[in-house]
Amino acid sequence: MIRRSGAMETEIRQRMREGRGSVEILQILRKEEVPGGRVRLFSRLRLQPGSSIGAHVHEKESEIFYVLSGEGTVTENGTATVIAAGDAAVTGGGGTHSLENTGTAALEVLAVIVLD
């Protein structure tokens, strides 16, 4: 299967998970397009400076962030860590995390949620 960029849907979420600002979500692949049904999300997230995704829990699934560009802070189970292009973070097993763009340019992250 090939999914052309023109067929990918974009949505804007305000105050995602009680965060600040807006998050642009490019749906690269939908759940039903991934064989095996174990991937719930495969998207590019774009956060403008000062925008964030509020803290939330991942039970019976894991979320992977791969930073494509920009700089931000991931807070996982209360511990804040600065991330930048090329870094990856994984949260799962009932863990809590949030993401904030603490840089001066857009933060772009590839986000994948894998079901346990």
C-alpha positions as semicolon CSV with decimal commas, in nm:
position;residue;x (nm);y (nm);z (nm)
1;M;0,000;0,000;0,000
2;I;0,116;0,351;-0,081
3;R;-0,045;0,653;0,083
4;R;0,030;0,971;-0,105
5;S;0,089;1,291;0,093
6;G;-0,211;1,455;-0,074
7;A;-0,438;1,186;0,072
8;M;-0,327;1,247;0,431
9;E;-0,571;1,436;0,650
10;T;-0,469;1,719;0,882
11;E;-0,659;1,824;1,190
12;I;-0,597;2,099;1,444
13;R;-0,669;2,028;1,812
14;Q;-0,693;2,316;2,056
15;R;-0,568;2,258;2,413
16;M;-0,496;1,890;2,340
17;R;-0,527;1,686;2,660
18;E;-0,568;2,015;2,853
19;G;-0,243;2,151;2,712
20;R;-0,182;2,500;2,573
21;G;-0,223;2,635;2,222
22;S;-0,290;2,407;1,929
23;V;-0,146;2,087;1,785
24;E;-0,153;2,015;1,413
25;I;-0,193;1,642;1,350
26;L;-0,110;1,495;1,010
27;Q;-0,267;1,146;0,996
28;I;0,000;0,961;0,798
29;L;-0,171;0,622;0,831
30;R;-0,503;0,533;0,992
31;K;-0,533;0,239;1,230
32;E;-0,722;0,031;0,974
33;E;-0,444;0,084;0,718
34;V;-0,173;-0,081;0,930
35;P;-0,168;-0,462;0,901
36;G;-0,218;-0,650;1,226
37;G;-0,420;-0,378;1,401
38;R;-0,154;-0,309;1,667
39;V;-0,079;0,050;1,568
40;R;-0,343;0,296;1,687
41;L;-0,169;0,614;1,570
42;F;0,096;0,697;1,310
43;S;0,105;1,076;1,275
44;R;0,323;1,384;1,254
45;L;0,252;1,632;1,532
46;R;0,344;1,999;1,492
47;L;0,344;2,229;1,796
48;Q;0,418;2,599;1,770
49;P;0,637;2,762;2,040
50;G;0,457;2,761;2,376
51;S;0,204;2,494;2,270
52;S;0,176;2,167;2,459
53;I;-0,002;1,835;2,493
54;G;-0,116;1,791;2,851
55;A;-0,027;1,498;3,075
56;H;-0,203;1,172;2,991
57;V;-0,164;0,800;3,065
58;H;-0,085;0,515;2,828
59;E;-0,227;0,188;2,959
60;K;-0,214;-0,126;2,746
61;E;-0,023;0,070;2,483
62;S;0,304;0,257;2,429
63;E;0,360;0,591;2,257
64;I;0,682;0,664;2,074
65;F;0,790;1,018;1,988
66;Y;1,068;1,074;1,735
67;V;1,167;1,440;1,706
68;L;1,193;1,548;1,342
69;S;1,274;1,914;1,408
70;G;1,269;2,173;1,682
71;E;1,316;2,144;2,056
72;G;1,082;2,068;2,342
73;T;1,035;1,907;2,679
74;V;0,887;1,565;2,749
75;T;0,771;1,515;3,106
76;E;0,744;1,145;3,187
77;N;0,613;1,035;3,526
78;G;0,706;1,377;3,666
79;T;1,058;1,396;3,520
80;A;1,116;1,667;3,258
81;T;1,373;1,607;2,981
82;V;1,470;1,838;2,695
83;I;1,446;1,670;2,354
84;A;1,562;1,785;2,010
85;A;1,582;1,663;1,651
86;G;1,696;1,301;1,635
87;D;1,586;1,214;1,991
88;A;1,323;0,951;2,070
89;A;1,105;0,890;2,377
90;V;0,885;0,594;2,469
91;T;0,606;0,595;2,729
92;G;0,388;0,297;2,816
93;G;0,292;0,049;3,084
94;G;0,059;0,293;3,260
95;G;0,314;0,575;3,245
96;T;0,215;0,940;3,218
97;H;0,370;1,190;2,980
98;S;0,326;1,534;2,827
99;L;0,499;1,728;2,551
100;E;0,573;2,100;2,531
101;N;0,742;2,310;2,265
102;T;0,996;2,507;2,469
103;G;1,194;2,619;2,164
104;T;1,165;2,916;1,931
105;A;1,061;2,724;1,616
106;A;0,791;2,467;1,543
107;L;0,841;2,129;1,712
108;E;0,767;1,840;1,475
109;V;0,736;1,490;1,614
110;L;0,655;1,156;1,455
111;A;0,414;0,989;1,698
112;V;0,333;0,618;1,696
113;I;0,101;0,445;1,943
114;V;0,146;0,067;1,958
115;L;-0,109;-0,149;2,139
116;D;0,026;-0,407;2,386
